Amino acid sequence: MAYIRMIEQEEATGLLARQYDAAMARAGKLFNVVKIQSQRPKALRASIALYTTVMLGESELSRAERELLAVVVSEINDCHY
């Protein structure tokens, strides 16, 4: 199994610390899907922006429908996250 070093919240500085703080404010915890991108804070920022646009942005689909699609795609891809 591959291993990617994740920077923990206590170690984070600068942009990464700000991204972690924002993630905590949104979800109340720091999920591994955020921490796995910790080596590249700018990429993490872009990833969160994309997620926010897709899940919360203007759409003909409701938030619940978008979440359901995400669950179905994850199941098809055998993703247990």
C-alpha positions in Angstrom: 0.0 0.0 0.0 1.3 3.5 -0.9 2.1 5.9 1.9 1.7 9.6 1.7 3.0 11.7 4.6 0.1 13.9 5.9 0.9 17.1 7.8 -1.0 17.1 11.1 -2.9 20.1 12.2 -0.4 20.9 15.0 2.4 21.0 12.4 0.6 23.2 9.8 1.8 26.7 9.1 0.9 29.5 6.7 -1.5 28.7 3.9 -1.9 25.1 5.1 -2.9 26.2 8.6 -5.4 28.5 7.2 -6.9 25.8 5.0 -7.1 23.5 8.0 -8.8 26.1 10.1 -11.4 26.7 7.3 -11.9 22.9 7.0 -12.5 22.7 10.8 -14.9 25.6 10.6 -16.9 23.8 7.8 -16.9 20.3 9.1 -15.9 20.4 12.8 -13.1 17.9 12.1 -10.2 17.5 9.8 -10.9 14.6 7.3 -8.0 12.6 5.8 -9.2 13.7 2.3 -8.0 17.2 3.3 -4.8 16.1 5.1 -3.8 13.8 2.2 -3.3 17.0 0.1 -1.3 18.7 2.9 2.1 18.6 1.1 0.7 20.9 -1.6 -1.4 23.6 0.1 -2.1 25.5 -3.2 -3.5 22.3 -4.7 -5.6 21.7 -1.6 -7.0 25.3 -1.9 -7.9 24.6 -5.5 -9.4 21.2 -4.6 -11.6 22.8 -2.0 -12.7 25.6 -4.4 -13.7 22.9 -6.9 -15.6 20.9 -4.3 -17.4 24.1 -3.1 -18.3 25.1 -6.7 -19.6 21.6 -7.6 -21.5 20.9 -4.3 -22.6 24.3 -3.3 -22.7 26.3 -6.5 -25.5 27.1 -8.8 -27.1 23.9 -10.2 -30.4 22.4 -11.3 -29.6 19.6 -8.9 -30.3 19.9 -5.2 -27.5 19.5 -2.6 -29.0 16.1 -1.7 -29.0 14.9 -5.3 -25.4 16.0 -5.7 -24.4 14.1 -2.5 -26.3 11.0 -3.7 -24.4 11.1 -7.0 -21.1 11.4 -5.1 -22.1 8.3 -3.0 -23.1 6.3 -6.1 -19.8 7.2 -7.9 -17.8 6.3 -4.8 -19.5 2.9 -4.6 -18.9 2.2 -8.3 -15.3 3.1 -7.8 -15.1 0.9 -4.7 -14.2 3.9 -2.6 -15.0 3.4 1.0 -14.4 7.0 2.1 
